[in-house]
Amino acid sequence: MTTASMFSDSEILEYLQGSNEKELFDKAYRCLAEGLGTTVLYRGLIEISNYCRNNCLYCGIRAGNTSASRYRLDKEEILGCCKRAVESGYGTFVLQGGEDNKHSIEWLENLVKTIHSEYPNHTITLSLGEKSKDDYIRLYEAGARRYLLRHETATRQHYYQLHPDSMSFENRMECLRNLKEIGYETGAGMMIGSPYQTYNHLLSDLRFLENFQPDMVGVGPFINADNTPFSDYTNTLLAPDDEASIRLTLRVIALVRLLVPKANIPATTALFTLGKSITMDECVKAGANVRMFNVSPEDAKEKYNIYNGKSDGK
């Protein structure tokens, strides 16, 4: 019997709505302590480009946001970020960016090979969106070993409430399956309190994660982004205010910890952005065990505005 069988749908829904929150957090912390230990793992986040071909309705760097101030880091700038990450003691580089059409697979492959050659004892994580299986294979063979690709929602109808018709729910799921098949430590995840999201959507997300058993799960609160269709949206059902969004996010983290006990779960930048006074200790008590710190150049940090007020993780 696995930990996945410990909750019925009704029990998960009760926990999501705030029943027995302390009991839930205590279970999640015990699961973390007994499985992975409570030592926090630190990653160096490098935001390599805020160009994106996609028009996700919630994202501040969506292609349709003509007010965004765009940038791309060149290879030497990215290597400089890697150097800063190493000097700060981070053992993992997380290269994140929009789906930038100027970043050919050849360019990315060369970049990953160079980083791997210069820092063979460091882990390269990529979070660069949807690509073909062949491209994922090339990046894996170049030296990348982890790939973060949030599924965003496990409900097809909800997916198309958050994304344009030009994007594909089926392709997102296929990409995740391809990444896992290739051998990547694969990361999925979702926003909490996203537009039109319900408790039943979150239940479906948790069941998807339980079945898929990703190696990483990113769970963070939805935060509005200017110049997007959802710039003024508030999910009055799930997250009527910041505090409610923070508490629900922590409860989802705890449920993920129990349903996917071996996963690395970050306390996301979005969580610290929304919860200015929240501590990493509180996140660990809910089952999180990873913290990312942004080592991008200062001007890049300012321009990578996927949502309003984004913290650099410090």
C-alpha positions as CSV (number, residue, x, y, z in Angstrom):
1,M,0.0,0.0,0.0
2,T,1.3,3.4,-0.9
3,T,0.7,6.8,0.8
4,A,-1.5,7.6,-2.3
5,S,-4.3,5.5,-0.8
6,M,-4.5,7.4,2.5
7,F,-7.1,10.0,1.4
8,S,-10.5,9.7,-0.2
9,D,-11.7,12.5,-2.5
10,S,-14.0,13.8,0.3
11,E,-11.0,13.9,2.8
12,I,-8.9,15.8,0.3
13,L,-11.7,18.3,-0.3
14,E,-12.1,18.8,3.4
15,Y,-8.4,19.5,3.9
16,L,-8.4,21.9,1.0
17,Q,-11.2,23.8,2.6
18,G,-9.3,24.2,5.8
19,S,-10.5,21.4,8.0
20,N,-7.9,20.1,10.5
21,E,-5.2,22.2,9.0
22,K,-2.7,21.6,11.9
23,E,-3.3,17.8,11.6
24,L,-2.5,18.1,7.9
25,F,0.7,20.1,8.4
26,D,1.8,17.7,11.1
27,K,1.4,14.7,8.8
28,A,3.2,16.5,6.0
29,Y,6.1,17.5,8.1
30,R,6.5,14.0,9.6
31,C,6.4,12.6,6.0
32,L,9.1,15.0,4.9
33,A,11.3,14.4,8.0
34,E,11.0,10.6,7.7
35,G,11.5,10.5,3.9
36,L,13.8,13.2,2.7
37,G,14.8,15.0,5.9
38,T,14.1,18.6,6.7
39,T,17.4,20.2,5.3
40,V,16.4,22.9,2.8
41,L,17.9,22.5,-0.7
42,Y,19.0,25.8,-2.3
43,R,18.9,26.4,-6.1
44,G,20.3,29.3,-8.2
45,L,17.6,30.7,-10.5
46,I,18.7,32.2,-13.8
47,E,16.0,33.9,-15.9
48,I,17.6,33.7,-19.4
49,S,14.9,35.5,-21.5
50,N,11.5,37.1,-21.1
51,Y,10.6,36.7,-24.8
52,C,7.8,34.2,-25.3
53,R,5.9,33.0,-28.3
54,N,2.8,32.0,-26.2
55,N,-0.1,34.0,-25.0
56,C,-1.1,32.4,-21.7
57,L,-3.8,34.6,-20.4
58,Y,-2.4,35.1,-16.9
59,C,1.3,35.7,-17.7
60,G,3.1,39.1,-17.7
61,I,5.6,38.1,-20.4
62,R,2.9,36.7,-22.8
63,A,3.6,37.6,-26.4
64,G,0.6,39.9,-26.5
65,N,2.0,42.2,-23.8
66,T,3.4,45.0,-25.9
67,S,4.3,46.9,-22.7
68,A,6.8,44.4,-21.6
69,S,10.5,45.4,-21.7
70,R,12.2,42.5,-23.4
71,Y,15.6,41.1,-22.9
72,R,17.8,38.0,-23.6
73,L,20.9,37.0,-21.7
74,D,23.8,36.0,-23.9
75,K,25.9,32.9,-23.2
76,E,28.6,34.9,-21.3
77,E,26.0,36.6,-19.1
78,I,24.4,33.2,-18.3
79,L,27.9,31.7,-17.4
80,G,28.4,34.7,-15.1
81,C,25.2,33.9,-13.3
82,C,26.4,30.3,-12.9
83,K,29.6,31.6,-11.4
84,R,27.5,33.7,-8.9
85,A,25.4,30.7,-8.0
86,V,28.5,28.6,-7.3
87,E,30.0,31.4,-5.2
88,S,26.8,31.4,-3.2
89,G,27.0,27.7,-2.6
90,Y,24.1,26.6,-4.8
91,G,24.6,23.1,-6.3
92,T,21.9,23.5,-8.9
93,F,21.4,25.9,-11.8
94,V,17.8,26.5,-12.8
95,L,17.6,28.1,-16.3
96,Q,14.1,29.5,-16.7
97,G,12.7,31.5,-19.6
98,G,9.8,32.1,-21.9
99,E,9.5,30.0,-25.1
100,D,11.9,32.2,-27.0
101,N,11.9,31.5,-30.8
102,K,15.4,33.0,-31.0
103,H,16.8,30.2,-28.7
104,S,17.3,27.4,-31.3
105,I,17.9,23.9,-30.0
106,E,21.4,24.2,-31.3
107,W,22.0,27.3,-29.2
108,L,20.5,25.8,-26.1
109,E,22.4,22.5,-26.6
110,N,25.7,24.4,-26.8
111,L,24.8,26.4,-23.7
112,V,24.0,23.3,-21.7
113,K,27.2,21.5,-22.9
114,T,29.3,24.5,-21.9
115,I,27.8,24.8,-18.4
116,H,28.1,21.0,-17.9
117,S,31.7,21.1,-19.0
118,E,32.6,24.0,-16.7
119,Y,30.6,22.8,-13.7
120,P,30.4,19.0,-14.0
121,N,29.5,18.6,-10.4
122,H,26.5,20.9,-10.6
123,T,23.0,19.9,-11.7
124,I,21.4,21.7,-14.6
125,T,17.7,22.2,-14.4
126,L,15.7,23.6,-17.4
127,S,12.4,25.4,-17.3
128,L,11.9,26.5,-20.9
129,G,8.5,25.2,-21.9
130,E,7.2,22.8,-24.4
131,K,9.6,21.2,-26.9
132,S,9.6,18.2,-29.1
133,K,10.8,14.9,-27.7
134,D,13.9,14.9,-29.9
135,D,14.8,18.4,-28.5
136,Y,14.4,17.2,-24.9
137,I,16.6,14.2,-25.7
138,R,19.3,16.5,-27.2
139,L,19.3,18.7,-24.1
140,Y,19.5,15.7,-21.8
141,E,22.4,14.3,-23.8
142,A,24.1,17.8,-23.5
143,G,24.0,17.5,-19.7
144,A,20.6,18.7,-18.4
145,R,19.1,16.4,-15.8
146,R,16.0,18.1,-14.5
147,Y,13.2,19.8,-16.3
148,L,10.4,21.8,-14.8
149,L,7.1,22.1,-16.8
150,R,4.0,23.0,-14.8
151,H,1.0,21.2,-16.0
152,E,-1.0,24.2,-14.7
153,T,-4.3,22.3,-14.5
154,A,-5.2,18.6,-15.0
155,T,-8.7,19.6,-16.2
156,R,-8.9,20.1,-20.0
157,Q,-11.7,22.6,-19.9
158,H,-9.9,24.7,-17.2
159,Y,-6.7,24.6,-19.3
160,Y,-8.5,26.4,-22.1
161,Q,-9.8,29.0,-19.7
162,L,-6.2,29.9,-18.9
163,H,-4.6,29.5,-22.4
164,P,-5.4,30.4,-26.0
165,D,-6.8,27.8,-28.4
166,S,-3.4,27.8,-30.2
167,M,-2.0,25.9,-27.2
168,S,-2.8,22.3,-26.4
169,F,-3.7,20.5,-23.2
170,E,-2.8,17.2,-24.8
171,N,0.6,18.5,-25.9
172,R,1.4,19.7,-22.4
173,M,0.7,16.3,-20.9
174,E,2.6,14.6,-23.7
175,C,5.6,16.7,-23.0
176,L,5.6,15.7,-19.3
177,R,5.3,12.0,-20.2
178,N,8.2,12.4,-22.7
179,L,10.4,14.1,-20.1
180,K,9.9,11.3,-17.6
181,E,10.4,8.6,-20.3
182,I,13.8,10.2,-21.3
183,G,15.0,10.1,-17.8
184,Y,14.8,13.6,-16.6
185,E,13.9,14.4,-13.0
186,T,10.6,15.8,-14.1
187,G,8.7,18.7,-12.4
188,A,5.0,19.5,-12.7
189,G,2.8,21.9,-10.7
190,M,0.1,24.5,-10.7
191,M,-1.0,27.9,-9.5
192,I,-3.4,28.1,-6.5
193,G,-6.4,30.4,-6.9
194,S,-6.0,30.7,-10.7
195,P,-8.9,32.1,-12.6
196,Y,-12.0,29.9,-12.6
197,Q,-10.3,27.3,-10.4
198,T,-12.4,25.3,-8.0
199,Y,-11.8,22.8,-5.3
200,N,-12.6,20.0,-7.7
201,H,-10.0,21.3,-10.1
202,L,-7.4,21.1,-7.3
203,L,-8.6,17.6,-6.4
204,S,-8.0,16.6,-10.0
205,D,-4.6,18.2,-9.9
206,L,-3.7,16.3,-6.8
207,R,-4.9,13.0,-8.3
208,F,-2.9,13.7,-11.4
209,L,0.3,14.3,-9.4
210,E,-0.4,11.2,-7.3
211,N,-0.6,9.1,-10.4
212,F,2.3,10.7,-12.3
213,Q,4.6,10.9,-9.3
214,P,6.9,13.7,-10.5
215,D,10.3,14.3,-9.0
216,M,9.5,18.0,-8.4
217,V,6.2,19.9,-7.8
218,G,5.9,23.6,-8.0
219,V,2.9,25.0,-6.1
220,G,2.5,28.8,-5.8
221,P,-0.4,31.3,-5.5
222,F,-1.8,33.0,-8.5
223,I,-0.8,36.7,-8.6
224,N,-2.2,39.1,-11.1
225,A,0.0,40.5,-13.9
226,D,-0.5,43.9,-15.5
227,N,-1.5,44.1,-19.2
228,T,-3.1,40.6,-19.2
229,P,-6.7,39.5,-19.5
230,F,-6.7,38.6,-15.8
231,S,-5.0,41.7,-14.5
232,D,-7.9,42.4,-12.2
233,Y,-9.2,38.9,-11.6
234,T,-9.9,37.6,-8.0
235,N,-10.9,34.0,-7.4
236,T,-13.5,34.7,-4.7
237,L,-14.1,31.0,-4.2
238,L,-10.6,29.9,-3.4
239,A,-8.5,33.0,-2.6
240,P,-10.7,36.0,-1.8
241,D,-7.6,37.7,-0.2
242,D,-3.9,37.3,0.1
243,E,-4.0,35.5,3.4
244,A,-6.5,33.0,2.2
245,S,-4.4,32.3,-0.9
246,I,-1.3,31.8,1.2
247,R,-3.0,29.4,3.6
248,L,-4.6,27.4,0.7
249,T,-1.2,27.2,-1.0
250,L,0.4,25.8,2.1
251,R,-2.4,23.2,2.5
252,V,-1.9,22.1,-1.1
253,I,1.9,21.8,-0.5
254,A,1.1,19.6,2.5
255,L,-1.2,17.4,0.4
256,V,1.4,17.1,-2.3
257,R,4.0,16.1,0.2
258,L,1.7,13.2,1.4
259,L,0.6,12.1,-2.0
260,V,4.1,12.5,-3.7
261,P,6.3,11.8,-0.7
262,K,9.7,11.7,-2.6
263,A,9.2,14.9,-4.6
264,N,11.2,18.0,-4.0
265,I,8.7,20.8,-3.4
266,P,9.9,24.4,-3.5
267,A,8.6,27.3,-1.4
268,T,8.0,29.3,-4.5
269,T,9.0,32.9,-5.2
270,A,5.3,33.7,-5.7
271,L,4.5,32.5,-2.2
272,F,7.2,34.8,-0.7
273,T,6.0,37.6,-2.9
274,L,2.4,37.4,-1.7
275,G,3.3,36.5,1.9
276,K,5.8,39.1,2.8
277,S,6.1,37.9,6.4
278,I,6.1,34.2,5.7
279,T,9.2,32.2,6.7
280,M,10.9,29.2,5.2
281,D,10.4,27.4,8.5
282,E,6.6,27.7,8.0
283,C,6.9,26.3,4.5
284,V,9.0,23.4,5.7
285,K,6.4,22.7,8.4
286,A,3.9,22.3,5.5
287,G,6.2,19.9,3.6
288,A,8.3,22.1,1.3
289,N,12.1,21.5,1.1
290,V,13.5,23.7,-1.6
291,R,14.2,27.4,-1.9
292,M,15.3,29.2,-5.1
293,F,17.4,32.4,-5.1
294,N,17.5,34.5,-8.2
295,V,21.1,35.1,-9.4
296,S,20.1,36.8,-12.7
297,P,21.5,40.3,-13.4
298,E,19.5,43.0,-11.7
299,D,18.0,44.5,-14.8
300,A,16.8,41.0,-15.9
301,K,15.1,40.5,-12.5
302,E,13.2,43.7,-13.0
303,K,12.0,42.8,-16.5
304,Y,11.0,39.1,-15.8
305,N,7.6,40.3,-14.6
306,I,5.5,37.1,-14.9
307,Y,3.3,38.6,-12.2
308,N,3.2,41.9,-10.2
309,G,5.7,42.6,-7.5
310,K,7.9,39.5,-8.1
311,S,10.4,38.9,-5.4
312,D,14.0,37.8,-6.2
313,G,13.7,35.1,-3.6
314,K,15.7,36.9,-0.9
